[in-house]
């Protein structure tokens, strides 16, 4: 039985005794009406005070079960988790998770490791790990940490960052610089063309930004090829920031501006295609010219035995 229930049992007989001594009549109010007995009002006030006292005692007992160090670790993880969650939500569209939230993810990971770390010898776990990670069925701290790690792995942010997640890698910074340069080229030439060309005509954008777009596309292809080395095709993905940036650029280039990149290998492709199409003609023509017509050879049926041989056999028998 909790402390609140014990105090209620101790105070209830006194309140009932006061109620009985006041009688069952209703007191007259100053306006001629009737109001409830004073003992009922006192009982309600005492009940409210008792409830507040009980909740305070229960909170103190719960806080006493959690050490001050564990409360500080839990508060630090809660703050870092809230900061990381806000960063992930704000960087959802356009996707900028890896470049905007890597510091917050590192802080949240460190706070969780402070809770789950092993102290002393390897067989004795941190008491805060038991009370915060394994005390209940829900295990909300573990669930939050798993959600953050799963999101970070699906975004493949490790491919955009340095080894210790201290910042963006050199290739990622170069790609983002080209991406910003390409978008700036789109915007600048689009504003110039809107004043001089009819709507829907983006030839100026395609002409002026062709070189920048080709550089960005080539940079993306090189990053993609380097990521595929040593990994399967299903796991070979760039970080979500780079993929989303390239998808946005390609949609603007091909669908919005209706631009196209001229293929530099057009002549070799046409030559190879023509040679492949001409191969069957060459094959049948050479077969016709080099084939030999076989003459018919008539085979006469062989006789079982000649007439002379049959005559000799008869003479021997005689």
C-alpha positions in Angstrom: 0.0 0.0 0.0 1.4 3.4 -1.0 2.0 6.4 1.3 -0.9 8.3 -0.1 -3.3 5.5 0.8 -1.9 5.2 4.4 -2.3 8.9 5.0 -5.9 8.8 3.7 -6.8 6.0 6.1 -5.3 8.0 9.0 -7.2 11.2 8.2 -10.5 9.7 7.1 -11.8 8.8 10.6 -11.2 12.3 11.9 -13.0 13.8 9.0 -16.0 11.5 9.4 -16.1 12.3 13.1 -16.3 16.0 12.4 -19.0 15.3 9.9 -21.1 13.5 12.4 -20.7 16.1 15.1 -21.9 18.8 12.7 -25.2 17.1 12.2 -27.0 16.3 9.0 -28.8 19.7 8.7 -27.9 22.2 6.0 -26.6 25.7 7.1 -28.4 28.8 6.1 -26.5 31.1 3.7 -26.5 34.9 4.0 -28.9 35.1 1.0 -31.5 32.9 2.5 -30.5 29.8 0.7 -29.0 26.5 1.9 -25.5 25.4 1.4 -23.5 22.3 2.1 -22.2 21.7 5.7 -18.8 23.2 6.5 -17.4 19.7 7.3 -17.8 18.6 3.6 -15.8 21.6 2.4 -13.1 20.8 4.9 -13.0 17.2 3.8 -12.6 18.2 0.2 -9.7 20.6 1.0 -8.0 17.9 3.1 -8.5 15.4 0.2 -6.9 17.8 -2.3 -3.9 18.4 0.1 -3.6 14.7 0.6 -3.5 14.0 -3.1 -0.9 16.6 -3.7 1.1 15.3 -0.8 0.8 11.7 -2.1 2.0 12.7 -5.6 4.9 14.5 -4.2 5.9 11.5 -2.0 5.5 9.2 -5.0 7.7 11.5 -7.2 10.3 11.6 -4.5 10.3 7.8 -4.1 10.7 7.4 -7.9 13.5 9.9 -8.1 15.2 8.2 -5.2 15.3 5.0 -7.2 17.2 6.8 -10.0 20.7 8.1 -9.1 21.6 11.7 -9.9 24.2 10.6 -12.4 21.6 8.6 -14.3 19.2 11.5 -14.3 21.8 13.7 -15.8 22.7 11.1 -18.5 19.0 10.7 -19.3 18.5 14.5 -19.6 21.6 14.8 -21.8 20.3 12.1 -24.1 16.8 13.6 -24.2 18.2 17.0 -25.2 20.5 15.6 -27.9 17.6 13.4 -29.2 15.3 16.4 -29.4 17.9 18.4 -31.3 18.6 15.6 -33.7 14.9 15.0 -34.4 14.4 18.7 -35.1 17.3 18.8 -37.5 16.1 15.6 -39.4 12.6 17.1 -39.8 13.8 20.5 -41.0 16.2 18.9 -43.5 13.7 16.5 -44.9 13.0 18.4 -48.2 15.2 19.1 -50.0 17.2 16.3 -48.4 20.1 17.8 -46.4 20.3 15.2 -43.6 23.9 14.3 -43.8 25.4 17.7 -44.3 23.2 19.5 -41.7 22.7 16.9 -38.9 26.0 15.0 -38.6 27.0 17.0 -35.5 23.7 16.3 -33.8 23.9 12.6 -34.7 27.4 12.4 -33.3 26.2 14.0 -30.0 23.2 11.8 -29.6 25.4 8.7 -30.3 27.9 9.8 -27.7 25.2 10.4 -25.1 23.8 6.9 -25.7 27.2 5.4 -25.4 27.7 7.2 -22.1 24.6 5.4 -20.8 25.4 2.0 -22.2 29.1 1.9 -21.5 30.7 -0.8 -19.3 32.5 0.5 -16.2 35.0 -1.3 -14.0 35.6 -4.9 -15.0 33.9 -6.3 -18.1 31.4 -8.3 -16.2 29.9 -5.4 -14.2 27.7 -3.2 -16.2 26.9 0.4 -15.5 24.0 0.7 -13.1 22.5 3.5 -15.3 22.4 1.1 -18.2 20.3 -1.3 -16.3 17.9 1.3 -15.0 17.6 3.3 -18.2 17.9 0.6 -20.9 16.5 -2.7 -19.4 14.1 -1.7 -16.6 10.8 -1.8 -18.6 9.3 -3.5 -21.6 9.2 -0.4 -23.8 12.8 0.6 -23.5 12.3 4.0 -25.1 15.9 5.0 -25.0 16.9 1.9 -26.9 14.1 2.5 -29.4 15.2 6.1 -30.0 18.8 5.1 -30.5 17.8 2.4 -33.0 15.6 4.8 -34.9 18.5 7.3 -35.3 21.0 4.6 -36.4 18.6 3.0 -38.9 17.8 6.4 -40.4 21.5 7.3 -40.7 22.3 3.9 -42.3 19.4 4.2 -44.8 20.6 7.6 -45.8 24.2 6.2 -46.1 25.6 9.4 -44.7 28.9 7.6 -44.0 29.8 7.8 -47.7 29.5 11.7 -47.5 31.5 12.2 -44.3 35.0 11.7 -43.2 36.1 8.7 -41.2 35.2 10.1 -37.8 32.2 12.1 -39.0 34.1 15.3 -38.3 32.8 16.9 -41.5 32.0 16.4 -45.2 34.5 14.6 -47.4 36.4 16.4 -50.1 34.5 14.8 -52.9 31.2 15.7 -51.3 32.2 19.3 -50.9 33.3 19.5 -54.5 30.0 18.0 -55.7 28.0 20.4 -53.6 30.0 23.3 -54.9 29.3 22.2 -58.5 25.6 21.7 -57.6 25.3 25.2 -56.2 27.1 26.6 -59.3 24.7 24.8 -61.6 21.6 26.0 -59.8 23.0 29.6 -59.9 23.6 29.3 -63.6 20.0 28.0 -64.1 18.6 30.9 -62.1 20.8 33.6 -63.7 20.1 32.6 -67.3 16.4 31.9 -66.6 15.9 35.5 -65.5 17.7 36.8 -68.5 15.7 34.6 -70.9 12.3 35.5 -69.4 12.8 39.1 -70.6 13.8 38.2 -74.2 12.3 34.8 -75.1 8.7 33.5 -75.2 7.5 31.3 -72.3 8.6 27.7 -72.5 11.7 28.5 -74.5 14.8 27.7 -72.5 17.5 27.5 -75.2 19.6 30.1 -73.5 19.7 28.1 -70.3 20.6 24.9 -72.1 23.4 26.7 -74.1 24.9 28.7 -71.2 24.8 26.0 -68.5 25.7 23.0 -70.6 29.4 22.9 -69.5 28.5 23.3 -65.8 25.9 20.5 -66.0 28.3 18.2 -67.7 30.9 18.7 -65.0 28.3 18.0 -62.3 27.1 14.9 -64.1 30.7 13.6 -64.6 31.5 14.2 -60.9 28.4 12.3 -59.9 29.3 9.3 -62.1 32.9 9.2 -60.7 31.6 9.2 -57.2 29.1 6.4 -58.1 31.8 4.3 -59.7 34.1 4.6 -56.7 31.3 3.7 -54.3 30.5 0.5 -56.3 34.0 -0.9 -55.9 34.1 -3.6 -53.3 30.3 -3.5 -52.7 27.3 -5.2 -54.2 25.0 -3.3 -56.5 22.2 -3.3 -53.9 24.5 -1.6 -51.3 26.3 0.7 -53.6 24.5 3.9 -53.0 25.8 7.4 -52.4 24.5 9.4 -49.5 20.9 10.7 -49.8 22.0 14.3 -50.0 24.1 13.8 -53.2 21.5 11.5 -54.8 18.7 14.0 -54.1 20.7 16.9 -55.4 21.5 15.1 -58.6 17.9 14.0 -59.1 16.7 17.6 -58.7 19.3 18.8 -61.3 18.4 16.2 -63.8 14.7 16.8 -63.5 15.3 20.6 -64.1 17.6 19.9 -67.0 15.5 17.3 -68.9 11.9 17.9 -67.8 11.6 21.6 -66.9 14.1 23.1 -69.4 13.9 20.3 -71.9 17.6 20.3 -72.5 19.7 17.4 -73.9 23.4 16.7 -73.8 24.9 15.9 -77.3 26.5 12.6 -77.4 30.2 12.7 -78.4 30.2 9.1 -79.4 27.6 9.4 -82.1 29.9 8.5 -85.1 31.3 5.3 -83.5 27.8 4.2 -82.5 26.5 4.7 -86.0 29.5 2.9 -87.6 29.1 -0.1 -85.2 25.4 -0.3 -85.8 25.8 -0.2 -89.6 28.4 -3.0 -89.5 26.2 -5.2 -87.4 23.2 -4.7 -89.7 25.4 -5.4 -92.8 26.8 -8.7 -91.4 23.8 -10.9 -92.5 24.1 -9.6 -96.1 27.9 -10.4 -96.1 27.3 -13.8 -94.7 24.7 -14.9 -97.2 26.6 -13.4 -100.1 29.8 -15.2 -99.2 27.9 -18.5 -98.7 26.5 -18.2 -102.2 29.8 -17.4 -103.9 31.9 -20.0 -102.2 29.5 -22.9 -102.2 30.2 -25.8 -104.6 27.5 -27.6 -106.5 27.8 -31.2 -105.9 27.3 -33.4 -108.9 24.9 -36.3 -108.8 26.5 -39.6 -108.6 24.4 -42.6 -109.6 25.0 -45.8 -107.8 24.2 -48.9 -109.7 22.8 -51.9 -107.7 25.4 -54.6 -107.2 24.5 -58.1 -108.4 24.8 -60.8 -105.8 27.0 -62.9 -107.9 28.1 -62.7 -111.5 26.9 -65.3 -114.0 30.4 -66.7 -114.5 31.0 -67.2 -110.8 27.7 -69.1 -110.5 28.7 -71.4 -113.4 32.1 -72.2 -111.8 30.3 -73.3 -108.6 28.1 -75.6 -110.5 31.1 -77.3 -112.3 32.8 -77.9 -109.0 29.7 -79.6 -107.6 29.6 -82.0 -110.6 
